[in-house]
Amino acid sequence: MKKQKNRVISAVLCLALSASVVMNVGATTIDEAQQKANELESQKQSTQAEQNALADQLNLIAEKMTQTQAALDEKKTEITQAENDLIAAKVDENDQYTSMKKRIKYMYESGDTQFLEILVEAKDMNDFLNTAEYVSQISAYDRDMLKQFQDTVAEVQAQEDSLKAEYEELSNLQDELTGQQAQVQTLLDNNNVKLADLESQIGANAQVLADLKAAAEAAARAQAEAQAAAEAAAAQAAAEAASSGGGSSYIPPSSSIVVSGNGQFTNPCPGASYISSEFGEYRSPSDPAHKGRDYAASTGTPTYSAADGTVLIAGYSSSAGNWVVIDHGNGLVTKYMHHSSICVSAGQSVSRGQQIGAVGSTGDSTGPHLHFQAESGGVAVDPRNFM
């Protein structure tokens, strides 16, 4: 019997140990997957921040390009106006020159041939005007007007050249901004690809993490079920061993404190199906009156101490089977018989509603039940008087 019990306990321990190892491995894998998820999320946030910075940079470049284009358009308008002004100034200059020639022709026709020679020999207007020997003979008005128009032409020409130079600078700036825009857009596109890749990795890792957690939960459930089955098998083996003449069977309690009712005693077996025999009942003419209450219940149903007290006996009896006797003081004692297993020991203090064993059919019993007996001063009394 002891060898069989030891084999069952060893099997339970091996099962718990192997399941623990599996769970530890699973936990490590889950931790690694979670760490990878954190790293990927950190990379995603960093890339997203870079993406936002690039987008801001691109917007700034676009804004500068818009401003530069506006300046180009404005400068182009100014250049067009300068060109028109230059044409008008040249027209005025040419008109004045034409008027001068008419007056010189008139002077020639009046008999002065020196002006004709000047006109023929002059290379251009400046050459004509610089011939100081003859300029004095030209009308002061014509000279002043012609000089004013020439100055206007030169000024407008300089203005046009300056505007064209500014336009060229702005055009170069616009080309540079266009290049920058292309570079930033390339970086932005690359970041989009990187973000998409990170999103894909995050999704794949999340699935791996979910699968690992599901597997760990399934392993934990399987471990719990296997351990429960092993404990049940151990309890059954202990019950069978006890019913076949073995000693008492001890197992740890499987239930917390359970209290019901308002009397001095709590129900010692609230999980019972029914009361199969009451106190004082005569079950046959040859049997004495029944000294307790029988709680019919399935094997393994928890039993509880009816009140606070000290365990006097926790062992095996050929008639009572695995039984527990508790002293509650003032001559009041309770007895709990026929357990499949017990979970207290002699000398232990117990509380009202504390589990002391599990229903069985050990000793002199015809079926699984708890025989609950109360004695006052060594005489059996009806337990219902205290419940």
Secondary structure, 3 states (H helix, E strand, C coil): CHHHHHHHHHHHHHHHHHHHHHHHHHHHHHHHHHHHHHHHHHHHHHHHHHHHHHHHHHHHHHHHHHHHHHHHHHHHHHHHHHHHHHHHHHHHHHHHHHHHHHHHHHHHHCCCCHHHHHHHHCCCHHHHHHCHHHHCCCCHHHHHHHHHHHHHHHHHHHHHHHHHHHHHHHHHHHHHHHHHHHHHHHHHHHHHHHHHHHHHHHHHHHHHHHHHHHHHHHHHHHHHHHHHHHHHHHHHHHHHHHHCCCCCCECCCCCCCCCCCCCCCCCCCCCCCEEEECCCCCCCCCCCCCCCEEEECCCCCEEECCCCEEEEEEEEECCCEEEEEEEEECCEEEEEEEEEEECCCCCCEECCCCEEEEEECCCCCCCCEEEEEEEECCEEECHHHHC
